[in-house]
Amino acid sequence: MDQRLIEICTRIPGYWYLATPYSKYPEGLEMAFVEACRVAGHLIKIGVRVFSPIAHMHPVARFCNIDPHDHAIWLPADRPIMDAACGLIVCKMPSWEISFGIAEEIKIFEAAGKPIEYMEWPPGP
């Protein structure tokens, strides 16, 4: 991960909201969940305070029979977490640029004037 990004993410107080693709992820929902967990784990290991809505909400959707594709459910559920976050990290996994959810998250963070950082995945050397 870019050292500049690490410095920004650890300097600003609070936690970062992690945007990763989900419903259009080429390998399916389960692998989108696994990869979101890997990204969140990587960020935590390097000292970035992060919340991953996919890591949290995927099991909730799965075990409570809630439609994982229903943005009318998930965006409002995630909104208080976005509102409390200090910024947004967009992980550039496959399909991130066509993700409806990520586009909405970016709009919310832009409207709030909060920082948005983009990270490559997998991280470089």
C-alpha positions as a Python dict, from the first residue, in 0.01 Angstrom:
ca = {
    (1, 'M'): (0, 0, 0),
    (2, 'D'): (115, 349, -79),
    (3, 'Q'): (297, 503, 219),
    (4, 'R'): (118, 834, 158),
    (5, 'L'): (-217, 664, 203),
    (6, 'I'): (-105, 497, 526),
    (7, 'E'): (10, 833, 663),
    (8, 'I'): (-321, 1001, 574),
    (9, 'C'): (-535, 720, 712),
    (10, 'T'): (-348, 697, 1042),
    (11, 'R'): (-316, 1074, 1092),
    (12, 'I'): (-687, 1160, 1073),
    (13, 'P'): (-875, 1062, 1392),
    (14, 'G'): (-1161, 817, 1364),
    (15, 'Y'): (-1226, 519, 1140),
    (16, 'W'): (-1240, 488, 764),
    (17, 'Y'): (-1533, 336, 576),
    (18, 'L'): (-1411, 74, 328),
    (19, 'A'): (-1587, 54, -9),
    (20, 'T'): (-1541, -273, -196),
    (21, 'P'): (-1746, -418, -483),
    (22, 'Y'): (-2011, -674, -397),
    (23, 'S'): (-2308, -755, -619),
    (24, 'K'): (-2118, -718, -948),
    (25, 'Y'): (-1795, -875, -825),
    (26, 'P'): (-1691, -1117, -1105),
    (27, 'E'): (-1626, -1408, -868),
    (28, 'G'): (-1962, -1381, -690),
    (29, 'L'): (-2092, -1260, -355),
    (30, 'E'): (-1908, -1509, -138),
    (31, 'M'): (-1571, -1419, -288),
    (32, 'A'): (-1656, -1047, -267),
    (33, 'F'): (-1711, -1103, 106),
    (34, 'V'): (-1385, -1298, 145),
    (35, 'E'): (-1186, -1037, -45),
    (36, 'A'): (-1344, -750, 154),
    (37, 'C'): (-1235, -929, 472),
    (38, 'R'): (-882, -965, 332),
    (39, 'V'): (-865, -596, 245),
    (40, 'A'): (-998, -493, 587),
    (41, 'G'): (-755, -730, 759),
    (42, 'H'): (-465, -589, 561),
    (43, 'L'): (-560, -233, 656),
    (44, 'I'): (-600, -326, 1023),
    (45, 'K'): (-257, -495, 1023),
    (46, 'I'): (-90, -180, 895),
    (47, 'G'): (-264, 40, 1151),
    (48, 'V'): (-560, 182, 960),
    (49, 'R'): (-884, 193, 1161),
    (50, 'V'): (-1143, 63, 919),
    (51, 'F'): (-1502, -57, 898),
    (52, 'S'): (-1601, -286, 613),
    (53, 'P'): (-1976, -292, 550),
    (54, 'I'): (-1940, -604, 335),
    (55, 'A'): (-1752, -794, 607),
    (56, 'H'): (-2027, -701, 852),
    (57, 'M'): (-2342, -713, 640),
    (58, 'H'): (-2280, -1017, 417),
    (59, 'P'): (-2320, -1268, 703),
    (60, 'V'): (-2622, -1075, 832),
    (61, 'A'): (-2786, -1093, 488),
    (62, 'R'): (-2698, -1459, 447),
    (63, 'F'): (-2808, -1586, 787),
    (64, 'C'): (-3117, -1364, 817),
    (65, 'N'): (-3249, -1418, 463),
    (66, 'I'): (-3221, -1051, 366),
    (67, 'D'): (-3176, -976, -4),
    (68, 'P'): (-2804, -889, -39),
    (69, 'H'): (-2878, -695, -362),
    (70, 'D'): (-3142, -462, -217),
    (71, 'H'): (-2981, -117, -198),
    (72, 'A'): (-3303, 17, -42),
    (73, 'I'): (-3217, -192, 265),
    (74, 'W'): (-2838, -168, 277),
    (75, 'L'): (-2768, 198, 198),
    (76, 'P'): (-2991, 322, 484),
    (77, 'A'): (-2846, 55, 715),
    (78, 'D'): (-2493, 173, 629),
    (79, 'R'): (-2572, 546, 637),
    (80, 'P'): (-2510, 607, 1010),
    (81, 'I'): (-2177, 427, 979),
    (82, 'M'): (-2084, 643, 680),
    (83, 'D'): (-2193, 957, 865),
    (84, 'A'): (-1969, 873, 1160),
    (85, 'A'): (-1666, 774, 949),
    (86, 'C'): (-1380, 1020, 904),
    (87, 'G'): (-1336, 927, 537),
    (88, 'L'): (-1380, 672, 261),
    (89, 'I'): (-1128, 424, 124),
    (90, 'V'): (-1228, 288, -217),
    (91, 'C'): (-1056, -40, -292),
    (92, 'K'): (-990, -78, -663),
    (93, 'M'): (-1085, -445, -687),
    (94, 'P'): (-1229, -582, -1012),
    (95, 'S'): (-1565, -417, -1093),
    (96, 'W'): (-1528, -132, -842),
    (97, 'E'): (-1582, 126, -1116),
    (98, 'I'): (-1922, -20, -1214),
    (99, 'S'): (-2049, -73, -859),
    (100, 'F'): (-2373, 112, -785),
    (101, 'G'): (-2307, 91, -410),
    (102, 'I'): (-1956, 236, -436),
    (103, 'A'): (-2083, 518, -659),
    (104, 'E'): (-2348, 602, -397),
    (105, 'E'): (-2093, 587, -115),
    (106, 'I'): (-1862, 822, -305),
    (107, 'K'): (-2152, 1068, -355),
    (108, 'I'): (-2232, 1060, 17),
    (109, 'F'): (-1873, 1123, 122),
    (110, 'E'): (-1827, 1397, -140),
    (111, 'A'): (-2146, 1571, -21),
    (112, 'A'): (-2019, 1555, 338),
    (113, 'G'): (-1682, 1701, 235),
    (114, 'K'): (-1498, 1402, 379),
    (115, 'P'): (-1173, 1271, 230),
    (116, 'I'): (-1184, 991, -23),
    (117, 'E'): (-876, 779, -83),
    (118, 'Y'): (-829, 510, -347),
    (119, 'M'): (-618, 202, -294),
    (120, 'E'): (-485, -59, -531),
    (121, 'W'): (-559, -424, -460),
    (122, 'P'): (-371, -641, -416),
    (123, 'P'): (-117, -409, -254),
    (124, 'G'): (217, -361, -422),
    (125, 'P'): (553, -446, -268),
}
